């Protein structure tokens, strides 16, 4: 076979691999349809064989260099992790995370609903059985409330340290809510219920002490970001648990690996929310700023984040690879049960 016959007989295959490389580069490998991925992987192996033949028969011809370049591109795309670029971070914040929030809206709404119901239940239960307050209201909190003040007023004196401590604690709780998704979501549910009950019981105790309005004034500003951040983190936990309970198109292992990466990205996105909320809780929430100003600030923060998510979420629902984890290098494998 001459070099021209070799090129002519294999040119169509090389063109198909070029098309696969272009497609995977444009929409990322993780979003390539399964049949396209299988076809592309097969083409890659066939072109490797073509390259080996060309090196043996036509070692000095340009076709060898062209095939080496094509095989290198396909290999990097399929098997090698990309280096993090500045554009990856921009893509994550301006597309990937908002899109993931919208895609995970069911899990986030579930977390929100569980927390809200637990809070209401805790409030009503503590109203009927005040003894329950002892499980959530410490003696120091009780002493402050008995003097007609919230225990939070001391935060003002150590605002910088308190702000840092609050943000760190909230980030820890968010990570825990996500990680407990690995318990089939039971641990995440437990965390939401206990925190919801705590808020409800403390609110009941403040109502009994005539401090419900000051408590609401304290919570409203930072709570506009802190609570949604916790709900999103818990939603990420439920997202992690979903393939354990309801495996989808692919094997449970692959589904879990993909859900783990997406849920981790979702969790990372709440960190700025918690940092802002920590600053507000340390410096603004316990201050003597008028309640109306705190309410306006809460509305502005909530509206800004809602607008950001809705504005930059991809309507098509596709998410790019991010600096916090790409897609499985070996591609998805169909489940034997589907």
Secondary structure, DSSP 8 states (H G I E B T S, - for coil): --HHHHHHHHHHHHHHHHHHHHHHHHH-GGGS-HHHHHHHHHHHHHHHHHHHHHHHH-TTSHHHHHHHHHHHHHHHHHHS-----HHHHHHIIIIIHHHHHHHTHHHHHHHHHHHHHHHHHHHHHHHH-GGGGGGTS-HHHHHHHHTTS-GGGGGGGGHHHHHHHHHHHHHHHHHHHHHGGGGTTHHHHHHHHHHHHHHHHHHHHHHHTT-HHHHHHHHHHHHHHHHHHHHHHHHHHHHHHHHHHS--SB-HHHHHHHHHHHHHHHHHTTHHHHHHHHHHIIIIITS---HHHHHHHHHHHHHHHHHHHHHHS-TT-----BTTB---TT---B-TT-
